[in-house]
Amino acid sequence: MRRILKLTGWAIREVFWIGVAVAIIVGGYAGFTYLGENREIVEAEPLPRPETLVETAAFERHRAPLPIRGEGFVEPFRTVAVSAPTGGRIVTLHPAITNKSTFRSGEVLVEIDASAEQAQIEQSRASIAATEARFDLVTTQLERAEGLRARNAVAQSAVDDLVGQRNEMFANLQAQRAQLASAEVALQNKIVRAPFDGAVQSKEAEIGNVVAGGSPIAQIYTKDQMEVSIAIRETDAVLIPGLFTGNPAPATVAIDFAGATKTWSGRIVRIDPALDTQTRTLTVTVALGARRDSETQFAAGAPPALINAFAKVVVEGIEPRDTYAIPSTALRAGGTVWLLRAGRLAFHPAARVHVDGETTYVQITDLRADDRLVLTTLAAPQEGETLRDVALDDIQTSLVVD
C-alpha cells in the first residue's frame, strides 16, 4: 500500500512540472506573437557622412621656362703653371707675380739668367763673320783663277782646289748659322711670356732662386673667363632646348657672398661626352657672362666671381603647355591629383614633367574654373566624398570674431 502511494505522489509531481513547462512555452509564444503584432516599425534612414576638412590651393598656370638647377664651384677656364723650358737663376719677375695681380698676353712674366746663351750668340756671330770673310776671299780667288785658266795661265788642279775650299767654307758657314739660331732659341727659352690675359693665383719662386727646367714658378689663370661645372640628370637634360645641337638655352649663375647674392648671366660651353658611372648624370659646364648686380653693395666694392666660390646655376628649360607648379606631395600615386570639385573629392590625371626639389611641374588638362588642389593627405580617400576647405572655416571664424 505504501509503495502504491509513493508511486502515485511521484507521478503527480512529474505531471505538475510538465504542466509548468508547457505553460511557460505557451505563454512565451503568446507574448512573442503579441509583441510582434504590436511592434513599432522604424524605417532606416541614411546617416549623413561628416564633411572632411582639407587644405587646398588654387591652380596657377606656369608660363615661364622650366628651371633646371645645378650646383658647383667656380673655376677658371684655364689654369697654367708658369715654368721655363731650361733651368737657371731667376733675374726678373713680372710685378703681377709679386703682387698677384693681372697681366696682358705677351708680357714677360719670368726671365732666367741667360749670360751663357748671350756669350754663345756673340761667339757664333764672330765665327760667322770670319767665315764669311774667308768665303768671300776664296770666291774672289776662284773667279781670278778661272779667268787665268781660260788663257791656260794656271792648271786645272789649282782651280779645282779653290772650288773645294769654297764649298767647305760654305758648309762651315751654314753650320755656324745653325749654331747661332740654336743659341737664339736657347736665349728665348730663358724668357717666359704670358700666353693669355689673366691673373696670378700663386707664386712658387722668388728672384734669385735657381730653378730646374720645367719647375713651377707661378700659377696663372684666366681671370675674366670663369665657369661652373654642374651635374644634370638625364631626365632634366632632355628639357634643355638645343643642348646637344650647339645652341643651348641661357642660364643664370648665383653666388652668395657675405649674406648677399650676386648673379651673372651664363651660357653652356661644354658637355661631357660620358655619363658619370655612379650617379648617371651628365656634366655640363656653364661659362659666366655679364654681371647682374643687385642693390646690395659693399664698402669694398662688388666682389668678383672668386675661385672655389659655391655657385647655384639655373638653366632655362622648355615651356610646356598646360603646365602647373604644385607641391611634390600633391602628386598622388598613379599619376593623379586630388581635386575639390563642387564640394566633393575628385581624382584627376596629371603627367609629371619636371621635379624641382619640393615643387613638381605637371601637365593637367580639362580643369574647371572652380577646381582647387587638395593638399591634405587622406587616410582612405573615396572619390565623391564630401570635403570642406579649411580656408572657409577660417573666413567664417574671422567674421564671427569681427
C-alpha atoms as a printed R data frame, in Angstrom:
    type eleno elety resid chain resno       x      y        z
1   ATOM     1    CA   MET     A     1   0.000  0.000    0.000
2   ATOM     2    CA   ARG     A     2   2.739  2.329    0.927
3   ATOM     3    CA   ARG     A     3   4.533  1.527   -2.326
4   ATOM     4    CA   ILE     A     4   1.446  2.461   -4.330
5   ATOM     5    CA   LEU     A     5   1.092  5.753   -2.520
6   ATOM     6    CA   LYS     A     6   4.737  6.561   -3.169
7   ATOM     7    CA   LEU     A     7   4.424  5.916   -6.893
8   ATOM     8    CA   THR     A     8   1.266  7.966   -7.060
9   ATOM     9    CA   GLY     A     9   2.965 11.005   -5.433
10  ATOM    10    CA   TRP     A    10   5.919 10.759   -7.826
11  ATOM    11    CA   ALA     A    11   3.585 10.677  -10.823
12  ATOM    12    CA   ILE     A    12   1.661 13.711   -9.579
13  ATOM    13    CA   ARG     A    13   4.917 15.738   -9.224
14  ATOM    14    CA   GLU     A    14   6.080 14.823  -12.718
15  ATOM    15    CA   VAL     A    15   2.761 15.786  -14.224
16  ATOM    16    CA   PHE     A    16   2.913 19.095  -12.335
17  ATOM    17    CA   TRP     A    17   6.307 20.069  -13.632
18  ATOM    18    CA   ILE     A    18   5.428 19.024  -17.136
19  ATOM    19    CA   GLY     A    19   2.397 21.244  -16.972
20  ATOM    20    CA   VAL     A    20   4.502 24.146  -15.704
21  ATOM    21    CA   ALA     A    21   6.922 23.738  -18.631
22  ATOM    22    CA   VAL     A    22   4.095 23.610  -21.156
23  ATOM    23    CA   ALA     A    23   2.551 26.737  -19.615
24  ATOM    24    CA   ILE     A    24   5.834 28.615  -19.880
25  ATOM    25    CA   ILE     A    25   6.291 27.678  -23.533
26  ATOM    26    CA   VAL     A    26   2.711 28.582  -24.412
27  ATOM    27    CA   GLY     A    27   2.965 31.862  -22.518
28  ATOM    28    CA   GLY     A    28   6.254 32.779  -24.216
29  ATOM    29    CA   TYR     A    29   4.881 32.059  -27.655
30  ATOM    30    CA   ALA     A    30   1.750 34.067  -26.929
31  ATOM    31    CA   GLY     A    31   3.861 37.010  -25.676
32  ATOM    32    CA   PHE     A    32   6.171 36.878  -28.734
33  ATOM    33    CA   THR     A    33   3.167 36.853  -31.037
34  ATOM    34    CA   TYR     A    34   1.618 39.781  -29.217
35  ATOM    35    CA   LEU     A    35   4.771 41.854  -29.309
36  ATOM    36    CA   GLY     A    36   5.276 41.055  -32.970
37  ATOM    37    CA   GLU     A    37   1.794 42.165  -33.861
38  ATOM    38    CA   ASN     A    38   2.052 45.386  -31.839
39  ATOM    39    CA   ARG     A    39   5.719 46.408  -32.585
40  ATOM    40    CA   GLU     A    40   6.608 49.926  -33.774
41  ATOM    41    CA   ILE     A    41   8.040 49.898  -37.306
42  ATOM    42    CA   VAL     A    42  11.253 52.029  -37.572
43  ATOM    43    CA   GLU     A    43  12.271 52.987  -41.072
44  ATOM    44    CA   ALA     A    44  16.033 53.008  -41.897
45  ATOM    45    CA   GLU     A    45  17.449 56.423  -42.680
46  ATOM    46    CA   PRO     A    46  20.955 57.010  -44.097
47  ATOM    47    CA   LEU     A    47  23.300 58.726  -41.672
48  ATOM    48    CA   PRO     A    48  24.821 61.917  -43.042
49  ATOM    49    CA   ARG     A    49  28.537 61.459  -43.614
50  ATOM    50    CA   PRO     A    50  30.581 64.183  -41.881
51  ATOM    51    CA   GLU     A    51  32.482 66.647  -44.038
52  ATOM    52    CA   THR     A    52  36.273 66.267  -44.036
53  ATOM    53    CA   LEU     A    53  38.273 69.436  -43.602
54  ATOM    54    CA   VAL     A    54  41.114 69.733  -46.131
55  ATOM    55    CA   GLU     A    55  43.666 72.333  -47.107
56  ATOM    56    CA   THR     A    56  43.542 73.396  -50.761
57  ATOM    57    CA   ALA     A    57  45.364 75.663  -53.178
58  ATOM    58    CA   ALA     A    58  44.427 77.341  -56.421
59  ATOM    59    CA   PHE     A    59  45.880 76.207  -59.737
60  ATOM    60    CA   GLU     A    60  48.243 78.707  -61.339
61  ATOM    61    CA   ARG     A    61  49.459 78.004  -64.843
62  ATOM    62    CA   HIS     A    62  53.252 78.083  -65.235
63  ATOM    63    CA   ARG     A    63  54.127 80.494  -68.052
64  ATOM    64    CA   ALA     A    64  57.936 80.530  -67.908
65  ATOM    65    CA   PRO     A    65  60.809 78.174  -68.826
66  ATOM    66    CA   LEU     A    66  61.245 75.214  -66.518
67  ATOM    67    CA   PRO     A    67  64.140 75.788  -64.078
68  ATOM    68    CA   ILE     A    68  66.865 73.157  -64.483
69  ATOM    69    CA   ARG     A    69  69.055 73.567  -61.416
70  ATOM    70    CA   GLY     A    70  72.604 72.551  -60.650
71  ATOM    71    CA   GLU     A    71  75.357 73.395  -58.192
72  ATOM    72    CA   GLY     A    72  79.114 73.591  -58.462
73  ATOM    73    CA   PHE     A    73  82.250 75.571  -57.692
74  ATOM    74    CA   VAL     A    74  83.669 78.467  -59.691
75  ATOM    75    CA   GLU     A    75  86.799 77.558  -61.645
76  ATOM    76    CA   PRO     A    76  88.929 79.418  -64.204
77  ATOM    77    CA   PHE     A    77  88.554 78.446  -67.831
78  ATOM    78    CA   ARG     A    78  92.301 77.777  -67.956
79  ATOM    79    CA   THR     A    79  94.930 77.358  -65.214
80  ATOM    80    CA   VAL     A    80  98.620 77.162  -66.192
81  ATOM    81    CA   ALA     A    81 101.802 76.538  -64.231
82  ATOM    82    CA   VAL     A    82 104.436 79.048  -65.391
83  ATOM    83    CA   SER     A    83 107.843 77.402  -65.881
84  ATOM    84    CA   ALA     A    84 110.954 77.909  -68.002
85  ATOM    85    CA   PRO     A    85 111.999 75.214  -70.504
86  ATOM    86    CA   THR     A    86 115.591 75.445  -69.240
87  ATOM    87    CA   GLY     A    87 116.894 75.904  -65.722
88  ATOM    88    CA   GLY     A    88 118.879 78.743  -64.221
89  ATOM    89    CA   ARG     A    89 118.740 81.657  -61.817
90  ATOM    90    CA   ILE     A    90 115.674 83.906  -61.875
91  ATOM    91    CA   VAL     A    91 116.661 87.506  -62.595
92  ATOM    92    CA   THR     A    92 113.269 89.107  -63.358
93  ATOM    93    CA   LEU     A    93 109.662 88.517  -62.265
94  ATOM    94    CA   HIS     A    94 106.660 90.390  -63.602
95  ATOM    95    CA   PRO     A    95 105.072 92.686  -60.965
96  ATOM    96    CA   ALA     A    96 101.864 90.685  -61.351
97  ATOM    97    CA   ILE     A    97 103.625 87.615  -59.935
98  ATOM    98    CA   THR     A    98 104.961 89.557  -56.991
99  ATOM    99    CA   ASN     A    99 101.639 91.304  -56.268
100 ATOM   100    CA   LYS     A   100  99.331 88.515  -57.506
101 ATOM   101    CA   SER     A   101  97.667 90.930  -59.903
102 ATOM   102    CA   THR     A   102  96.780 90.935  -63.595
103 ATOM   103    CA   PHE     A   103  98.885 90.855  -66.757
104 ATOM   104    CA   ARG     A   104  98.375 91.047  -70.506
105 ATOM   105    CA   SER     A   105  99.058 88.456  -73.156
106 ATOM   106    CA   GLY     A   106 102.654 88.581  -74.463
107 ATOM   107    CA   GLU     A   107 104.162 90.332  -71.443
108 ATOM   108    CA   VAL     A   108 107.370 88.847  -69.965
109 ATOM   109    CA   LEU     A   109 106.457 87.037  -66.762
110 ATOM   110    CA   VAL     A   110 109.790 85.390  -65.906
111 ATOM   111    CA   GLU     A   111 113.351 85.911  -67.123
112 ATOM   112    CA   ILE     A   112 116.131 83.434  -66.361
113 ATOM   113    CA   ASP     A   113 119.825 84.404  -66.353
114 ATOM   114    CA   ALA     A   114 120.996 83.987  -69.967
115 ATOM   115    CA   SER     A   115 124.635 85.125  -69.762
116 ATOM   116    CA   ALA     A   116 125.954 81.861  -71.215
117 ATOM   117    CA   GLU     A   117 123.454 81.916  -74.076
118 ATOM   118    CA   GLN     A   118 124.289 85.552  -74.911
119 ATOM   119    CA   ALA     A   119 128.037 84.780  -74.922
120 ATOM   120    CA   GLN     A   120 127.406 81.827  -77.214
121 ATOM   121    CA   ILE     A   121 125.430 84.063  -79.565
122 ATOM   122    CA   GLU     A   122 128.273 86.616  -79.716
123 ATOM   123    CA   GLN     A   123 130.784 83.844  -80.365
124 ATOM   124    CA   SER     A   124 128.615 82.385  -83.114
125 ATOM   125    CA   ARG     A   125 128.232 85.788  -84.771
126 ATOM   126    CA   ALA     A   126 132.017 86.371  -84.686
127 ATOM   127    CA   SER     A   127 132.688 82.930  -86.183
128 ATOM   128    CA   ILE     A   128 130.145 83.586  -88.926
129 ATOM   129    CA   ALA     A   129 131.786 86.954  -89.754
130 ATOM   130    CA   ALA     A   130 135.243 85.362  -90.026
131 ATOM   131    CA   THR     A   131 133.978 82.512  -92.171
132 ATOM   132    CA   GLU     A   132 132.101 84.894  -94.454
133 ATOM   133    CA   ALA     A   133 135.294 86.930  -94.937
134 ATOM   134    CA   ARG     A   134 137.296 83.840  -95.863
135 ATOM   135    CA   PHE     A   135 134.465 82.672  -98.100
136 ATOM   136    CA   ASP     A   136 134.491 85.987  -99.986
137 ATOM   137    CA   LEU     A   137 138.284 85.812 -100.380
138 ATOM   138    CA   VAL     A   138 138.183 82.276 -101.777
139 ATOM   139    CA   THR     A   139 135.346 83.247 -104.090
140 ATOM   140    CA   THR     A   140 137.439 86.156 -105.472
141 ATOM   141    CA   GLN     A   141 140.471 83.901 -105.910
142 ATOM   142    CA   LEU     A   142 138.342 81.305 -107.676
143 ATOM   143    CA   GLU     A   143 136.996 83.887 -110.125
144 ATOM   144    CA   ARG     A   144 140.561 85.119 -110.895
145 ATOM   145    CA   ALA     A   145 141.813 81.523 -111.331
146 ATOM   146    CA   GLU     A   146 139.003 80.652 -113.697
147 ATOM   147    CA   GLY     A   147 139.973 83.696 -115.861
148 ATOM   148    CA   LEU     A   148 143.605 82.612 -115.929
149 ATOM   149    CA   ARG     A   149 142.591 79.034 -116.703
150 ATOM   150    CA   ALA     A   150 140.684 80.260 -119.727
151 ATOM   151    CA   ARG     A   151 144.010 81.663 -121.039
152 ATOM   152    CA   ASN     A   152 145.890 78.489 -119.969
153 ATOM   153    CA   ALA     A   153 147.883 80.532 -117.445
154 ATOM   154    CA   VAL     A   154 147.141 78.149 -114.497
155 ATOM   155    CA   ALA     A   155 146.487 74.455 -114.194
156 ATOM   156    CA   GLN     A   156 143.030 72.984 -113.769
157 ATOM   157    CA   SER     A   157 144.099 71.481 -110.435
158 ATOM   158    CA   ALA     A   158 144.538 74.941 -108.934
159 ATOM   159    CA   VAL     A   159 141.002 75.852 -109.942
160 ATOM   160    CA   ASP     A   160 139.633 72.603 -108.508
161 ATOM   161    CA   ASP     A   161 141.442 73.231 -105.206
162 ATOM   162    CA   LEU     A   162 139.814 76.661 -104.857
163 ATOM   163    CA   VAL     A   163 136.360 75.172 -105.639
164 ATOM   164    CA   GLY     A   164 136.844 72.622 -102.866
165 ATOM   165    CA   GLN     A   165 137.882 75.321 -100.391
166 ATOM   166    CA   ARG     A   166 134.855 77.447 -101.241
167 ATOM   167    CA   ASN     A   167 132.431 74.518 -100.815
168 ATOM   168    CA   GLU     A   168 133.981 73.576  -97.462
169 ATOM   169    CA   MET     A   169 133.731 77.165  -96.193
170 ATOM   170    CA   PHE     A   170 130.103 77.376  -97.339
171 ATOM   171    CA   ALA     A   171 129.269 74.230  -95.336
172 ATOM   172    CA   ASN     A   172 131.058 75.638  -92.272
173 ATOM   173    CA   LEU     A   173 129.151 78.878  -92.680
174 ATOM   174    CA   GLN     A   174 125.818 77.040  -92.740
175 ATOM   175    CA   ALA     A   175 126.754 75.079  -89.604
176 ATOM   176    CA   GLN     A   176 127.740 78.258  -87.770
177 ATOM   177    CA   ARG     A   177 124.471 79.916  -88.736
178 ATOM   178    CA   ALA     A   178 122.582 76.898  -87.381
179 ATOM   179    CA   GLN     A   179 124.554 77.188  -84.133
180 ATOM   180    CA   LEU     A   180 123.582 80.866  -83.937
181 ATOM   181    CA   ALA     A   181 119.897 80.002  -84.431
182 ATOM   182    CA   SER     A   182 120.164 77.330  -81.715
183 ATOM   183    CA   ALA     A   183 121.751 79.835  -79.343
184 ATOM   184    CA   GLU     A   184 118.991 82.356  -80.055
185 ATOM   185    CA   VAL     A   185 116.345 79.690  -79.320
186 ATOM   186    CA   ALA     A   186 118.128 78.886  -76.051
187 ATOM   187    CA   LEU     A   187 118.049 82.591  -75.220
188 ATOM   188    CA   GLN     A   188 114.320 82.779  -75.914
189 ATOM   189    CA   ASN     A   189 113.777 79.759  -73.624
190 ATOM   190    CA   LYS     A   190 115.134 81.895  -70.795
191 ATOM   191    CA   ILE     A   191 112.165 84.231  -71.203
192 ATOM   192    CA   VAL     A   192 108.578 83.182  -70.341
193 ATOM   193    CA   ARG     A   193 105.791 85.300  -71.832
194 ATOM   194    CA   ALA     A   194 102.136 85.350  -70.823
195 ATOM   195    CA   PRO     A   195 100.093 83.044  -73.095
196 ATOM   196    CA   PHE     A   196  96.827 84.927  -72.393
197 ATOM   197    CA   ASP     A   197  95.306 87.808  -70.442
198 ATOM   198    CA   GLY     A   198  94.920 86.729  -66.855
199 ATOM   199    CA   ALA     A   199  95.973 86.986  -63.237
200 ATOM   200    CA   VAL     A   200  98.367 85.251  -60.859
201 ATOM   201    CA   GLN     A   201  96.933 82.773  -58.396
202 ATOM   202    CA   SER     A   202 100.095 81.776  -56.522
203 ATOM   203    CA   LYS     A   203 103.871 82.378  -56.534
204 ATOM   204    CA   GLU     A   204 106.228 79.420  -56.207
205 ATOM   205    CA   ALA     A   205 109.683 81.047  -56.571
206 ATOM   206    CA   GLU     A   206 111.473 84.343  -55.950
207 ATOM   207    CA   ILE     A   207 114.089 86.429  -57.750
208 ATOM   208    CA   GLY     A   208 117.486 84.843  -57.181
209 ATOM   209    CA   ASN     A   209 116.182 81.285  -56.873
210 ATOM   210    CA   VAL     A   210 117.831 78.690  -59.082
211 ATOM   211    CA   VAL     A   211 115.157 76.523  -60.699
212 ATOM   212    CA   ALA     A   212 115.338 73.471  -62.885
213 ATOM   213    CA   GLY     A   213 113.776 73.331  -66.316
214 ATOM   214    CA   GLY     A   214 110.028 72.725  -66.037
215 ATOM   215    CA   SER     A   215 109.842 73.645  -62.330
216 ATOM   216    CA   PRO     A   216 106.747 75.745  -61.494
217 ATOM   217    CA   ILE     A   217 107.436 79.402  -60.804
218 ATOM   218    CA   ALA     A   218 103.834 80.672  -60.564
219 ATOM   219    CA   GLN     A   219 100.227 79.622  -61.185
220 ATOM   220    CA   ILE     A   220  98.227 81.826  -63.552
221 ATOM   221    CA   TYR     A   221  94.594 81.698  -64.655
222 ATOM   222    CA   THR     A   222  92.097 83.379  -66.966
223 ATOM   223    CA   LYS     A   223  90.569 85.946  -64.622
224 ATOM   224    CA   ASP     A   224  87.840 87.129  -66.997
225 ATOM   225    CA   GLN     A   225  86.803 83.619  -68.055
226 ATOM   226    CA   MET     A   226  85.187 81.772  -65.152
227 ATOM   227    CA   GLU     A   227  82.972 78.723  -65.382
228 ATOM   228    CA   VAL     A   228  80.969 76.296  -63.265
229 ATOM   229    CA   SER     A   229  80.538 72.567  -63.892
230 ATOM   230    CA   ILE     A   230  77.198 71.121  -62.780
231 ATOM   231    CA   ALA     A   231  75.682 67.646  -62.836
232 ATOM   232    CA   ILE     A   232  72.332 67.275  -64.626
233 ATOM   233    CA   ARG     A   233  70.090 64.225  -64.619
234 ATOM   234    CA   GLU     A   234  69.192 62.570  -67.903
235 ATOM   235    CA   THR     A   235  65.516 63.455  -67.422
236 ATOM   236    CA   ASP     A   236  66.455 67.113  -66.955
237 ATOM   237    CA   ALA     A   237  68.952 67.224  -69.843
238 ATOM   238    CA   VAL     A   238  66.219 66.454  -72.384
239 ATOM   239    CA   LEU     A   239  64.295 69.505  -71.146
240 ATOM   240    CA   ILE     A   240  67.059 71.971  -72.142
241 ATOM   241    CA   PRO     A   241  66.467 73.306  -75.673
242 ATOM   242    CA   GLY     A   242  69.427 72.958  -78.041
243 ATOM   243    CA   LEU     A   243  71.677 71.232  -75.516
244 ATOM   244    CA   PHE     A   244  73.024 68.679  -77.999
245 ATOM   245    CA   THR     A   245  72.727 70.815  -81.130
246 ATOM   246    CA   GLY     A   246  75.237 73.519  -80.216
247 ATOM   247    CA   ASN     A   247  72.724 76.229  -79.305
248 ATOM   248    CA   PRO     A   248  71.764 75.588  -75.678
249 ATOM   249    CA   ALA     A   249  69.429 77.750  -73.623
250 ATOM   250    CA   PRO     A   250  70.781 80.585  -71.449
251 ATOM   251    CA   ALA     A   251  71.466 80.221  -67.746
252 ATOM   252    CA   THR     A   252  71.811 82.287  -64.581
253 ATOM   253    CA   VAL     A   253  74.628 81.829  -62.056
254 ATOM   254    CA   ALA     A   254  74.110 82.982  -58.449
255 ATOM   255    CA   ILE     A   255  76.891 83.233  -55.862
256 ATOM   256    CA   ASP     A   256  76.360 84.100  -52.194
257 ATOM   257    CA   PHE     A   257  78.950 86.408  -50.643
258 ATOM   258    CA   ALA     A   258  78.722 87.906  -47.145
259 ATOM   259    CA   GLY     A   259  74.992 87.261  -46.964
260 ATOM   260    CA   ALA     A   260  74.226 88.853  -50.333
261 ATOM   261    CA   THR     A   261  73.547 87.101  -53.626
262 ATOM   262    CA   LYS     A   262  75.316 88.214  -56.777
263 ATOM   263    CA   THR     A   263  74.222 86.926  -60.168
264 ATOM   264    CA   TRP     A   264  75.791 86.543  -63.584
265 ATOM   265    CA   SER     A   265  74.373 85.580  -66.938
266 ATOM   266    CA   GLY     A   266  75.677 82.258  -68.207
267 ATOM   267    CA   ARG     A   267  75.871 80.041  -71.246
268 ATOM   268    CA   ILE     A   268  76.632 76.361  -71.689
269 ATOM   269    CA   VAL     A   269  80.042 75.954  -73.350
270 ATOM   270    CA   ARG     A   270  80.882 72.281  -72.864
271 ATOM   271    CA   ILE     A   271  79.119 68.972  -72.313
272 ATOM   272    CA   ASP     A   272  80.933 65.931  -71.006
273 ATOM   273    CA   PRO     A   273  80.647 63.161  -73.630
274 ATOM   274    CA   ALA     A   274  80.168 60.447  -70.970
275 ATOM   275    CA   LEU     A   275  77.695 59.856  -68.167
276 ATOM   276    CA   ASP     A   276  79.020 59.554  -64.641
277 ATOM   277    CA   THR     A   277  79.327 55.845  -63.882
278 ATOM   278    CA   GLN     A   278  77.993 56.200  -60.333
279 ATOM   279    CA   THR     A   279  75.411 58.990  -60.403
280 ATOM   280    CA   ARG     A   280  74.359 58.535  -64.057
281 ATOM   281    CA   THR     A   281  74.379 62.291  -64.506
282 ATOM   282    CA   LEU     A   282  75.703 64.479  -67.307
283 ATOM   283    CA   THR     A   283  78.366 67.092  -66.532
284 ATOM   284    CA   VAL     A   284  77.611 70.460  -68.133
285 ATOM   285    CA   THR     A   285  79.994 73.434  -67.962
286 ATOM   286    CA   VAL     A   286  78.471 76.931  -67.805
287 ATOM   287    CA   ALA     A   287  80.634 79.988  -68.556
288 ATOM   288    CA   LEU     A   288  79.944 83.185  -66.612
289 ATOM   289    CA   GLY     A   289  78.963 86.203  -68.674
290 ATOM   290    CA   ALA     A   290  77.793 89.707  -67.803
291 ATOM   291    CA   ARG     A   291  77.311 90.744  -64.208
292 ATOM   292    CA   ARG     A   292  73.795 91.306  -62.857
293 ATOM   293    CA   ASP     A   293  74.390 93.240  -59.655
294 ATOM   294    CA   SER     A   294  71.663 93.531  -57.056
295 ATOM   295    CA   GLU     A   295  71.059 96.601  -54.964
296 ATOM   296    CA   THR     A   296  73.252 95.306  -52.126
297 ATOM   297    CA   GLN     A   297  76.736 96.815  -52.325
298 ATOM   298    CA   PHE     A   298  79.757 96.540  -50.079
299 ATOM   299    CA   ALA     A   299  82.233 99.155  -48.919
300 ATOM   300    CA   ALA     A   300  84.953 97.087  -50.606
301 ATOM   301    CA   GLY     A   301  83.110 97.187  -53.915
302 ATOM   302    CA   ALA     A   302  81.367 94.452  -55.876
303 ATOM   303    CA   PRO     A   303  83.139 91.113  -55.312
304 ATOM   304    CA   PRO     A   304  84.263 89.184  -58.400
305 ATOM   305    CA   ALA     A   305  83.456 85.563  -59.124
306 ATOM   306    CA   LEU     A   306  86.043 84.160  -56.730
307 ATOM   307    CA   ILE     A   307  87.728 80.844  -57.444
308 ATOM   308    CA   ASN     A   308  86.174 77.950  -55.477
309 ATOM   309    CA   ALA     A   309  83.081 80.023  -54.646
310 ATOM   310    CA   PHE     A   310  79.929 77.904  -54.388
311 ATOM   311    CA   ALA     A   311  77.534 78.719  -57.222
312 ATOM   312    CA   LYS     A   312  73.921 77.843  -57.964
313 ATOM   313    CA   VAL     A   313  73.053 77.576  -61.642
314 ATOM   314    CA   VAL     A   314  69.593 77.723  -63.211
315 ATOM   315    CA   VAL     A   315  69.332 76.751  -66.885
316 ATOM   316    CA   GLU     A   316  66.185 77.783  -68.770
317 ATOM   317    CA   GLY     A   317  64.301 74.692  -69.917
318 ATOM   318    CA   ILE     A   318  61.355 74.273  -72.246
319 ATOM   319    CA   GLU     A   319  57.962 75.968  -71.783
320 ATOM   320    CA   PRO     A   320  55.421 73.108  -71.949
321 ATOM   321    CA   ARG     A   321  51.722 73.791  -72.387
322 ATOM   322    CA   ASP     A   322  49.072 73.246  -69.694
323 ATOM   323    CA   THR     A   323  51.736 73.022  -67.004
324 ATOM   324    CA   TYR     A   324  51.185 73.812  -63.325
325 ATOM   325    CA   ALA     A   325  53.600 74.021  -60.404
326 ATOM   326    CA   ILE     A   326  52.326 72.048  -57.410
327 ATOM   327    CA   PRO     A   327  53.898 70.753  -54.184
328 ATOM   328    CA   SER     A   328  55.593 67.422  -54.813
329 ATOM   329    CA   THR     A   329  53.460 65.801  -52.093
330 ATOM   330    CA   ALA     A   330  50.285 66.776  -54.001
331 ATOM   331    CA   LEU     A   331  51.105 64.401  -56.867
332 ATOM   332    CA   ARG     A   332  49.480 61.128  -55.797
333 ATOM   333    CA   ALA     A   333  50.273 57.547  -56.691
334 ATOM   334    CA   GLY     A   334  49.245 56.522  -60.158
335 ATOM   335    CA   GLY     A   335  49.873 59.959  -61.638
336 ATOM   336    CA   THR     A   336  46.808 61.714  -60.238
337 ATOM   337    CA   VAL     A   337  45.966 64.803  -58.223
338 ATOM   338    CA   TRP     A   338  43.063 65.235  -55.824
339 ATOM   339    CA   LEU     A   339  40.603 67.993  -56.632
340 ATOM   340    CA   LEU     A   340  37.993 69.730  -54.539
341 ATOM   341    CA   ARG     A   341  35.270 69.952  -57.172
342 ATOM   342    CA   ALA     A   342  31.813 71.198  -56.187
343 ATOM   343    CA   GLY     A   343  32.437 70.236  -52.569
344 ATOM   344    CA   ARG     A   344  33.489 66.654  -53.350
345 ATOM   345    CA   LEU     A   345  36.711 64.761  -53.870
346 ATOM   346    CA   ALA     A   346  37.661 64.026  -57.478
347 ATOM   347    CA   PHE     A   347  40.648 62.101  -58.842
348 ATOM   348    CA   HIS     A   348  42.198 63.769  -61.904
349 ATOM   349    CA   PRO     A   349  45.104 62.538  -64.090
350 ATOM   350    CA   ALA     A   350  48.346 64.563  -64.091
351 ATOM   351    CA   ALA     A   351  51.530 63.915  -66.081
352 ATOM   352    CA   ARG     A   352  54.775 64.752  -64.316
353 ATOM   353    CA   VAL     A   353  57.107 66.911  -66.437
354 ATOM   354    CA   HIS     A   354  59.854 68.055  -64.093
355 ATOM   355    CA   VAL     A   355  60.743 67.802  -60.394
356 ATOM   356    CA   ASP     A   356  62.419 70.830  -58.818
357 ATOM   357    CA   GLY     A   357  63.037 69.972  -55.185
358 ATOM   358    CA   GLU     A   358  59.748 70.290  -53.303
359 ATOM   359    CA   THR     A   359  57.966 71.564  -56.408
360 ATOM   360    CA   THR     A   360  56.732 69.341  -59.228
361 ATOM   361    CA   TYR     A   361  55.644 70.612  -62.625
362 ATOM   362    CA   VAL     A   362  52.748 68.622  -64.078
363 ATOM   363    CA   GLN     A   363  50.600 68.794  -67.179
364 ATOM   364    CA   ILE     A   364  46.860 68.829  -66.413
365 ATOM   365    CA   THR     A   365  44.012 69.270  -68.865
366 ATOM   366    CA   ASP     A   366  40.240 69.689  -68.537
367 ATOM   367    CA   LEU     A   367  40.328 71.677  -65.324
368 ATOM   368    CA   ARG     A   368  37.281 73.642  -64.265
369 ATOM   369    CA   ALA     A   369  37.390 77.245  -63.146
370 ATOM   370    CA   ASP     A   370  36.408 76.390  -59.546
371 ATOM   371    CA   ASP     A   371  38.674 73.341  -59.142
372 ATOM   372    CA   ARG     A   372  41.101 73.507  -56.246
373 ATOM   373    CA   LEU     A   373  44.072 71.292  -55.489
374 ATOM   374    CA   VAL     A   374  43.751 69.194  -52.332
375 ATOM   375    CA   LEU     A   375  46.968 69.362  -50.301
376 ATOM   376    CA   THR     A   376  45.845 67.300  -47.296
377 ATOM   377    CA   THR     A   377  46.605 63.577  -47.222
378 ATOM   378    CA   LEU     A   378  43.520 61.439  -46.539
379 ATOM   379    CA   ALA     A   379  43.765 58.039  -44.878
380 ATOM   380    CA   ALA     A   380  41.101 56.319  -47.003
381 ATOM   381    CA   PRO     A   381  40.110 58.618  -49.860
382 ATOM   382    CA   GLN     A   382  36.966 57.795  -51.790
383 ATOM   383    CA   GLU     A   383  36.046 59.634  -54.935
384 ATOM   384    CA   GLY     A   384  32.894 61.643  -54.422
385 ATOM   385    CA   GLU     A   385  33.205 62.008  -50.658
386 ATOM   386    CA   THR     A   386  32.259 65.368  -49.189
387 ATOM   387    CA   LEU     A   387  35.103 67.751  -48.442
388 ATOM   388    CA   ARG     A   388  35.264 71.197  -46.932
389 ATOM   389    CA   ASP     A   389  38.029 73.729  -47.475
390 ATOM   390    CA   VAL     A   390  39.608 74.680  -44.157
391 ATOM   391    CA   ALA     A   391  40.052 78.217  -45.507
392 ATOM   392    CA   LEU     A   392  36.247 78.666  -45.489
393 ATOM   393    CA   ASP     A   393  36.144 77.856  -41.798
394 ATOM   394    CA   ASP     A   394  38.900 80.373  -41.143
395 ATOM   395    CA   ILE     A   395  36.936 83.040  -43.039
396 ATOM   396    CA   GLN     A   396  33.744 82.283  -41.088
397 ATOM   397    CA   THR     A   397  35.638 82.316  -37.787
398 ATOM   398    CA   SER     A   398  37.130 85.719  -38.585
399 ATOM   399    CA   LEU     A   399  33.680 87.066  -39.475
400 ATOM   400    CA   VAL     A   400  32.280 85.835  -36.163
401 ATOM   401    CA   VAL     A   401  35.157 87.420  -34.237
402 ATOM   402    CA   ASP     A   402  34.715 90.706  -36.063
